Amino acid sequence: MAQKILIVEDELNIAQLLQLYLEKEGFETQTAPNGGKAVELFRSFDPDLVLLDIMLPVMDGWSVLKKIRAESKVPVIMLTAKGETDDRVTGLEQGADDYIVKPFETKEVLARIRAVLRRTQGEGETAGERKLSFDKLTINLDAYELIVDGKKIDTPPKELELLFHLASSPNRVFTRNQLLDEVWGFDYFGDSRTVDVHIKRLREKLEGISEAWSLKTVWGVGYKFEVLGQG
Ligand code: CA
């Protein structure tokens, strides 16, 4: 069965371009030119993924995202204007799964859609899995062990939890605040520098071990565990 994508975009030429391209790739699509229509179609069309522009008439992308998140965990990719770093941070913190900066290439949009779908649909299968393995790297949260290139490396619990959290969603960008909330917890009185310090220590342990993955800084946004060949 074809996967369904809701395209929310008020610029008609962009919406049509995306629609044509995604249908050619085998997706079923519908388009909404404003926020009100987007919420309506989200309910009736029941998409597997939503491409959501931020600047929309009537109801903007933020309000649409909020309404969607109140009802569903469906993957949402935000379309943001170039240079609007704040939009990306806000989007991720409000529950978007990824963002694409305009102007974009349709090829890139397709790659992001496939990556997000793979990630979100894979989550069910790996739920409860507390051990992650990559080339020359094993992160075991049950035994609290980090194995790098066959050797057990002493690692403080928070560093291990942070790495596990990032690596359990490969290529997903997390903001510092998200990492603080999700790894340290809401009641933690630290600031985002705490995250930076832990990343730095992890990098000292992981630098140069493998070409297949790396702990990347996404400038102005946050961090991701990048795995090559996974979009
Ligand atoms: Ca727009």
py3Dmol code that shows the C-alpha trace and the ligand (Angstrom):
import py3Dmol

protein = """\
ATOM      1  CA  MET A   1       0.000   0.000   0.000  1.00  0.00           C
ATOM      2  CA  ALA A   2       1.299   3.431  -0.882  1.00  0.00           C
ATOM      3  CA  GLN A   3       2.441   5.600   1.980  1.00  0.00           C
ATOM      4  CA  LYS A   4       0.559   8.850   2.320  1.00  0.00           C
ATOM      5  CA  ILE A   5       2.157  12.258   2.559  1.00  0.00           C
ATOM      6  CA  LEU A   6       0.370  15.476   3.382  1.00  0.00           C
ATOM      7  CA  ILE A   7       2.068  18.497   1.786  1.00  0.00           C
ATOM      8  CA  VAL A   8       1.273  21.762   3.551  1.00  0.00           C
ATOM      9  CA  GLU A   9       2.536  24.656   1.442  1.00  0.00           C
ATOM     10  CA  ASP A  10       0.895  27.878   0.278  1.00  0.00           C
ATOM     11  CA  GLU A  11       3.253  28.460  -2.645  1.00  0.00           C
ATOM     12  CA  LEU A  12       1.398  26.622  -5.370  1.00  0.00           C
ATOM     13  CA  ASN A  13       4.412  25.883  -7.577  1.00  0.00           C
ATOM     14  CA  ILE A  14       6.355  24.330  -4.705  1.00  0.00           C
ATOM     15  CA  ALA A  15       3.352  22.280  -3.596  1.00  0.00           C
ATOM     16  CA  GLN A  16       2.778  21.008  -7.142  1.00  0.00           C
ATOM     17  CA  LEU A  17       6.446  20.223  -7.675  1.00  0.00           C
ATOM     18  CA  LEU A  18       6.546  18.173  -4.468  1.00  0.00           C
ATOM     19  CA  GLN A  19       3.300  16.456  -5.308  1.00  0.00           C
ATOM     20  CA  LEU A  20       4.410  15.448  -8.796  1.00  0.00           C
ATOM     21  CA  TYR A  21       7.754  14.228  -7.598  1.00  0.00           C
ATOM     22  CA  LEU A  22       6.480  12.253  -4.619  1.00  0.00           C
ATOM     23  CA  GLU A  23       3.687  10.616  -6.610  1.00  0.00           C
ATOM     24  CA  LYS A  24       6.209   9.581  -9.231  1.00  0.00           C
ATOM     25  CA  GLU A  25       8.152   7.941  -6.382  1.00  0.00           C
ATOM     26  CA  GLY A  26       5.075   5.942  -5.411  1.00  0.00           C
ATOM     27  CA  PHE A  27       3.627   8.012  -2.567  1.00  0.00           C
ATOM     28  CA  GLU A  28       0.004   9.017  -2.313  1.00  0.00           C
ATOM     29  CA  THR A  29      -0.249  12.757  -1.608  1.00  0.00           C
ATOM     30  CA  GLN A  30      -2.644  15.541  -0.799  1.00  0.00           C
ATOM     31  CA  THR A  31      -1.857  19.234  -0.539  1.00  0.00           C
ATOM     32  CA  ALA A  32      -3.117  21.938   1.785  1.00  0.00           C
ATOM     33  CA  PRO A  33      -2.552  25.630   0.947  1.00  0.00           C
ATOM     34  CA  ASN A  34      -3.194  26.903   4.491  1.00  0.00           C
ATOM     35  CA  GLY A  35      -3.128  25.832   8.118  1.00  0.00           C
ATOM     36  CA  GLY A  36      -6.853  25.329   8.520  1.00  0.00           C
ATOM     37  CA  LYS A  37      -7.060  23.008   5.536  1.00  0.00           C
ATOM     38  CA  ALA A  38      -3.924  21.228   6.798  1.00  0.00           C
ATOM     39  CA  VAL A  39      -5.558  20.279  10.104  1.00  0.00           C
ATOM     40  CA  GLU A  40      -8.724  19.200   8.300  1.00  0.00           C
ATOM     41  CA  LEU A  41      -6.804  17.013   5.830  1.00  0.00           C
ATOM     42  CA  PHE A  42      -4.566  15.664   8.567  1.00  0.00           C
ATOM     43  CA  ARG A  43      -7.689  14.170  10.144  1.00  0.00           C
ATOM     44  CA  SER A  44      -9.436  12.924   6.999  1.00  0.00           C
ATOM     45  CA  PHE A  45      -6.428  11.823   4.915  1.00  0.00           C
ATOM     46  CA  ASP A  46      -4.582  10.241   7.874  1.00  0.00           C
ATOM     47  CA  PRO A  47      -1.074  10.670   6.390  1.00  0.00           C
ATOM     48  CA  ASP A  48       2.038   8.624   7.249  1.00  0.00           C
ATOM     49  CA  LEU A  49       4.116  11.801   7.165  1.00  0.00           C
ATOM     50  CA  VAL A  50       3.522  15.562   6.982  1.00  0.00           C
ATOM     51  CA  LEU A  51       5.670  18.098   5.116  1.00  0.00           C
ATOM     52  CA  LEU A  52       4.864  21.348   6.875  1.00  0.00           C
ATOM     53  CA  ASP A  53       5.776  24.847   5.741  1.00  0.00           C
ATOM     54  CA  ILE A  54       6.092  27.408   8.548  1.00  0.00           C
ATOM     55  CA  MET A  55       4.951  30.582   6.801  1.00  0.00           C
ATOM     56  CA  LEU A  56       1.307  29.912   5.966  1.00  0.00           C
ATOM     57  CA  PRO A  57      -1.796  32.048   5.744  1.00  0.00           C
ATOM     58  CA  VAL A  58      -4.651  31.743   8.276  1.00  0.00           C
ATOM     59  CA  MET A  59      -2.835  29.474  10.734  1.00  0.00           C
ATOM     60  CA  ASP A  60       0.962  29.208  10.643  1.00  0.00           C
ATOM     61  CA  GLY A  61       3.024  26.008  10.687  1.00  0.00           C
ATOM     62  CA  TRP A  62       3.674  26.249  14.426  1.00  0.00           C
ATOM     63  CA  SER A  63      -0.022  26.183  15.261  1.00  0.00           C
ATOM     64  CA  VAL A  64      -0.570  23.323  12.840  1.00  0.00           C
ATOM     65  CA  LEU A  65       2.296  21.369  14.429  1.00  0.00           C
ATOM     66  CA  LYS A  66       0.818  21.950  17.872  1.00  0.00           C
ATOM     67  CA  LYS A  67      -2.585  20.692  16.767  1.00  0.00           C
ATOM     68  CA  ILE A  68      -1.083  17.633  15.110  1.00  0.00           C
ATOM     69  CA  ARG A  69       1.052  16.807  18.141  1.00  0.00           C
ATOM     70  CA  ALA A  70      -1.983  17.056  20.412  1.00  0.00           C
ATOM     71  CA  GLU A  71      -3.509  14.173  18.487  1.00  0.00           C
ATOM     72  CA  SER A  72      -0.732  12.134  16.950  1.00  0.00           C
ATOM     73  CA  LYS A  73       2.927  11.162  16.772  1.00  0.00           C
ATOM     74  CA  VAL A  74       2.910  11.147  12.953  1.00  0.00           C
ATOM     75  CA  PRO A  75       6.339  12.193  11.598  1.00  0.00           C
ATOM     76  CA  VAL A  76       6.503  15.877  10.639  1.00  0.00           C
ATOM     77  CA  ILE A  77       9.217  17.506   8.536  1.00  0.00           C
ATOM     78  CA  MET A  78       9.204  21.311   8.695  1.00  0.00           C
ATOM     79  CA  LEU A  79      10.058  23.439   5.679  1.00  0.00           C
ATOM     80  CA  THR A  80      11.988  26.467   6.928  1.00  0.00           C
ATOM     81  CA  ALA A  81      13.350  29.569   5.249  1.00  0.00           C
ATOM     82  CA  LYS A  82      17.081  29.858   4.742  1.00  0.00           C
ATOM     83  CA  GLY A  83      18.940  31.329   7.696  1.00  0.00           C
ATOM     84  CA  GLU A  84      16.108  30.861  10.172  1.00  0.00           C
ATOM     85  CA  THR A  85      18.114  28.801  12.649  1.00  0.00           C
ATOM     86  CA  ASP A  86      15.664  29.689  15.419  1.00  0.00           C
ATOM     87  CA  ASP A  87      12.899  28.067  13.384  1.00  0.00           C
ATOM     88  CA  ARG A  88      14.819  24.826  13.254  1.00  0.00           C
ATOM     89  CA  VAL A  89      15.481  24.798  16.985  1.00  0.00           C
ATOM     90  CA  THR A  90      11.870  25.696  17.791  1.00  0.00           C
ATOM     91  CA  GLY A  91      10.581  23.098  15.362  1.00  0.00           C
ATOM     92  CA  LEU A  92      12.605  20.269  16.833  1.00  0.00           C
ATOM     93  CA  GLU A  93      11.673  21.295  20.361  1.00  0.00           C
ATOM     94  CA  GLN A  94       7.993  21.410  19.490  1.00  0.00           C
ATOM     95  CA  GLY A  95       8.080  17.888  18.186  1.00  0.00           C
ATOM     96  CA  ALA A  96       9.041  18.091  14.510  1.00  0.00           C
ATOM     97  CA  ASP A  97      11.116  15.104  13.374  1.00  0.00           C
ATOM     98  CA  ASP A  98      13.323  16.937  10.933  1.00  0.00           C
ATOM     99  CA  TYR A  99      13.522  20.161   8.945  1.00  0.00           C
ATOM    100  CA  ILE A 100      14.430  21.049   5.392  1.00  0.00           C
ATOM    101  CA  VAL A 101      15.813  24.451   4.487  1.00  0.00           C
ATOM    102  CA  LYS A 102      14.389  26.259   1.466  1.00  0.00           C
ATOM    103  CA  PRO A 103      15.278  26.380  -1.342  1.00  0.00           C
ATOM    104  CA  PHE A 104      15.666  22.615  -1.517  1.00  0.00           C
ATOM    105  CA  GLU A 105      16.176  19.962  -4.124  1.00  0.00           C
ATOM    106  CA  THR A 106      13.366  17.442  -4.483  1.00  0.00           C
ATOM    107  CA  LYS A 107      15.967  14.687  -4.278  1.00  0.00           C
ATOM    108  CA  GLU A 108      16.912  15.897  -0.806  1.00  0.00           C
ATOM    109  CA  VAL A 109      13.278  16.012   0.290  1.00  0.00           C
ATOM    110  CA  LEU A 110      12.811  12.410  -0.800  1.00  0.00           C
ATOM    111  CA  ALA A 111      15.942  11.287   1.072  1.00  0.00           C
ATOM    112  CA  ARG A 112      14.744  13.025   4.246  1.00  0.00           C
ATOM    113  CA  ILE A 113      11.265  11.540   3.951  1.00  0.00           C
ATOM    114  CA  ARG A 114      12.660   8.033   3.540  1.00  0.00           C
ATOM    115  CA  ALA A 115      15.078   8.512   6.453  1.00  0.00           C
ATOM    116  CA  VAL A 116      12.360   9.805   8.787  1.00  0.00           C
ATOM    117  CA  LEU A 117       9.939   7.039   7.800  1.00  0.00           C
ATOM    118  CA  ARG A 118      12.620   4.387   8.297  1.00  0.00           C
ATOM    119  CA  ARG A 119      13.512   5.822  11.685  1.00  0.00           C
ATOM    120  CA  THR A 120       9.998   6.252  13.009  1.00  0.00           C
ATOM    121  CA  GLN A 121       8.746   2.948  11.680  1.00  0.00           C
ATOM    122  CA  GLY A 122      11.803   1.150  13.027  1.00  0.00           C
ATOM    123  CA  GLU A 123      11.167   2.476  16.534  1.00  0.00           C
ATOM    124  CA  GLY A 124       8.504  -0.064  17.346  1.00  0.00           C
ATOM    125  CA  GLU A 125      10.772  -2.989  16.556  1.00  0.00           C
ATOM    126  CA  THR A 126      13.661  -1.771  18.653  1.00  0.00           C
ATOM    127  CA  ALA A 127      11.636  -0.601  21.651  1.00  0.00           C
ATOM    128  CA  GLY A 128      13.168  -1.987  24.789  1.00  0.00           C
ATOM    129  CA  GLU A 129      16.456  -2.687  23.033  1.00  0.00           C
ATOM    130  CA  ARG A 130      19.143  -1.281  25.287  1.00  0.00           C
ATOM    131  CA  LYS A 131      22.171  -2.231  23.252  1.00  0.00           C
ATOM    132  CA  LEU A 132      23.312  -0.519  20.067  1.00  0.00           C
ATOM    133  CA  SER A 133      26.068  -1.727  17.784  1.00  0.00           C
ATOM    134  CA  PHE A 134      27.886   0.077  15.021  1.00  0.00           C
ATOM    135  CA  ASP A 135      31.239  -0.439  13.311  1.00  0.00           C
ATOM    136  CA  LYS A 136      33.791  -0.831  16.166  1.00  0.00           C
ATOM    137  CA  LEU A 137      31.309   0.560  18.686  1.00  0.00           C
ATOM    138  CA  THR A 138      28.870  -1.050  21.123  1.00  0.00           C
ATOM    139  CA  ILE A 139      26.804   0.973  23.567  1.00  0.00           C
ATOM    140  CA  ASN A 140      25.217  -1.275  26.155  1.00  0.00           C
ATOM    141  CA  LEU A 141      22.856   0.509  28.518  1.00  0.00           C
ATOM    142  CA  ASP A 142      21.955  -2.648  30.436  1.00  0.00           C
ATOM    143  CA  ALA A 143      25.513  -3.346  31.489  1.00  0.00           C
ATOM    144  CA  TYR A 144      26.516   0.354  31.288  1.00  0.00           C
ATOM    145  CA  GLU A 145      29.386  -0.582  29.045  1.00  0.00           C
ATOM    146  CA  LEU A 146      31.004   1.222  26.171  1.00  0.00           C
ATOM    147  CA  ILE A 147      33.054  -1.013  23.904  1.00  0.00           C
ATOM    148  CA  VAL A 148      35.246   0.881  21.466  1.00  0.00           C
ATOM    149  CA  ASP A 149      37.291  -1.077  18.952  1.00  0.00           C
ATOM    150  CA  GLY A 150      37.011  -4.205  21.095  1.00  0.00           C
ATOM    151  CA  LYS A 151      38.063  -2.489  24.333  1.00  0.00           C
ATOM    152  CA  LYS A 152      35.888  -1.605  27.286  1.00  0.00           C
ATOM    153  CA  ILE A 153      36.176   2.118  27.987  1.00  0.00           C
ATOM    154  CA  ASP A 154      35.354   3.565  31.422  1.00  0.00           C
ATOM    155  CA  THR A 155      32.534   6.024  30.846  1.00  0.00           C
ATOM    156  CA  PRO A 156      30.445   8.009  33.355  1.00  0.00           C
ATOM    157  CA  PRO A 157      26.733   7.034  33.242  1.00  0.00           C
ATOM    158  CA  LYS A 158      25.505  10.364  31.820  1.00  0.00           C
ATOM    159  CA  GLU A 159      27.998  10.253  28.968  1.00  0.00           C
ATOM    160  CA  LEU A 160      26.872   6.749  28.119  1.00  0.00           C
ATOM    161  CA  GLU A 161      23.194   7.713  28.326  1.00  0.00           C
ATOM    162  CA  LEU A 162      23.785  10.755  26.130  1.00  0.00           C
ATOM    163  CA  LEU A 163      25.586   8.703  23.496  1.00  0.00           C
ATOM    164  CA  PHE A 164      22.903   6.010  23.625  1.00  0.00           C
ATOM    165  CA  HIS A 165      20.174   8.618  23.221  1.00  0.00           C
ATOM    166  CA  LEU A 166      21.828  10.194  20.186  1.00  0.00           C
ATOM    167  CA  ALA A 167      22.783   6.870  18.596  1.00  0.00           C
ATOM    168  CA  SER A 168      19.334   5.364  19.015  1.00  0.00           C
ATOM    169  CA  SER A 169      18.080   7.888  16.430  1.00  0.00           C
ATOM    170  CA  PRO A 170      20.918   7.987  13.901  1.00  0.00           C
ATOM    171  CA  ASN A 171      21.158  11.223  11.870  1.00  0.00           C
ATOM    172  CA  ARG A 172      18.456  12.923  13.897  1.00  0.00           C
ATOM    173  CA  VAL A 173      19.436  16.376  15.139  1.00  0.00           C
ATOM    174  CA  PHE A 174      18.775  17.052  18.828  1.00  0.00           C
ATOM    175  CA  THR A 175      18.928  20.527  20.339  1.00  0.00           C
ATOM    176  CA  ARG A 176      20.848  21.012  23.581  1.00  0.00           C
ATOM    177  CA  ASN A 177      17.612  21.652  25.454  1.00  0.00           C
ATOM    178  CA  GLN A 178      16.080  18.457  24.120  1.00  0.00           C
ATOM    179  CA  LEU A 179      19.118  16.501  25.259  1.00  0.00           C
ATOM    180  CA  LEU A 180      19.004  18.149  28.685  1.00  0.00           C
ATOM    181  CA  ASP A 181      15.331  17.260  29.063  1.00  0.00           C
ATOM    182  CA  GLU A 182      15.539  13.784  27.631  1.00  0.00           C
ATOM    183  CA  VAL A 183      18.829  12.627  29.139  1.00  0.00           C
ATOM    184  CA  TRP A 184      19.152  14.649  32.329  1.00  0.00           C
ATOM    185  CA  GLY A 185      15.468  15.205  33.011  1.00  0.00           C
ATOM    186  CA  PHE A 186      13.305  18.297  33.401  1.00  0.00           C
ATOM    187  CA  ASP A 187      14.304  18.941  36.999  1.00  0.00           C
ATOM    188  CA  TYR A 188      17.991  19.148  36.226  1.00  0.00           C
ATOM    189  CA  PHE A 189      19.424  22.580  36.978  1.00  0.00           C
ATOM    190  CA  GLY A 190      22.134  22.637  34.384  1.00  0.00           C
ATOM    191  CA  ASP A 191      22.606  24.707  31.293  1.00  0.00           C
ATOM    192  CA  SER A 192      23.301  23.715  27.734  1.00  0.00           C
ATOM    193  CA  ARG A 193      27.051  23.848  28.392  1.00  0.00           C
ATOM    194  CA  THR A 194      26.623  20.631  30.354  1.00  0.00           C
ATOM    195  CA  VAL A 195      25.753  18.948  27.059  1.00  0.00           C
ATOM    196  CA  ASP A 196      28.750  20.473  25.293  1.00  0.00           C
ATOM    197  CA  VAL A 197      31.132  19.241  27.992  1.00  0.00           C
ATOM    198  CA  HIS A 198      29.786  15.702  27.816  1.00  0.00           C
ATOM    199  CA  ILE A 199      29.977  15.692  24.016  1.00  0.00           C
ATOM    200  CA  LYS A 200      33.571  16.855  24.206  1.00  0.00           C
ATOM    201  CA  ARG A 201      34.489  14.000  26.562  1.00  0.00           C
ATOM    202  CA  LEU A 202      32.710  11.473  24.368  1.00  0.00           C
ATOM    203  CA  ARG A 203      34.578  12.754  21.342  1.00  0.00           C
ATOM    204  CA  GLU A 204      37.894  12.235  23.109  1.00  0.00           C
ATOM    205  CA  LYS A 205      36.921   8.570  23.505  1.00  0.00           C
ATOM    206  CA  LEU A 206      35.515   8.121  19.999  1.00  0.00           C
ATOM    207  CA  GLU A 207      37.626  10.291  17.719  1.00  0.00           C
ATOM    208  CA  GLY A 208      39.104   8.512  14.714  1.00  0.00           C
ATOM    209  CA  ILE A 209      37.734   5.078  15.583  1.00  0.00           C
ATOM    210  CA  SER A 210      35.529   4.563  12.533  1.00  0.00           C
ATOM    211  CA  GLU A 211      34.581   6.248   9.280  1.00  0.00           C
ATOM    212  CA  ALA A 212      31.098   4.781   9.447  1.00  0.00           C
ATOM    213  CA  TRP A 213      29.756   7.064  12.170  1.00  0.00           C
ATOM    214  CA  SER A 214      30.583  10.275  14.027  1.00  0.00           C
ATOM    215  CA  LEU A 215      29.316  12.617  16.686  1.00  0.00           C
ATOM    216  CA  LYS A 216      28.500  15.754  14.713  1.00  0.00           C
ATOM    217  CA  THR A 217      27.837  19.328  15.737  1.00  0.00           C
ATOM    218  CA  VAL A 218      25.027  20.916  13.734  1.00  0.00           C
ATOM    219  CA  TRP A 219      25.974  24.548  13.918  1.00  0.00           C
ATOM    220  CA  GLY A 220      23.451  26.727  15.689  1.00  0.00           C
ATOM    221  CA  VAL A 221      21.136  23.781  16.317  1.00  0.00           C
ATOM    222  CA  GLY A 222      22.651  20.946  18.328  1.00  0.00           C
ATOM    223  CA  TYR A 223      24.126  17.495  17.871  1.00  0.00           C
ATOM    224  CA  LYS A 224      23.568  14.293  15.993  1.00  0.00           C
ATOM    225  CA  PHE A 225      25.047  10.833  15.780  1.00  0.00           C
ATOM    226  CA  GLU A 226      25.742  10.597  12.094  1.00  0.00           C
ATOM    227  CA  VAL A 227      25.755   7.223  10.414  1.00  0.00           C
ATOM    228  CA  LEU A 228      26.876   7.202   6.807  1.00  0.00           C
ATOM    229  CA  GLY A 229      24.670   5.537   4.251  1.00  0.00           C
ATOM    230  CA  GLN A 230      21.504   6.067   6.297  1.00  0.00           C
ATOM    231  CA  GLY A 231      20.311   9.328   4.738  1.00  0.00           C
TER     232      GLY A 231
END
"""
ligand_1 = """\
1
CA
Ca 4.964 29.619 2.713
"""
view = py3Dmol.view(width=600, height=400)
view.addModel(protein, "pdb")
view.setStyle({"model": 0}, {"cartoon": {"style": "trace"}})
view.addModel(ligand_1, "xyz")
view.setStyle({"model": 1}, {"stick": {}})
view.zoomTo()
view.show()
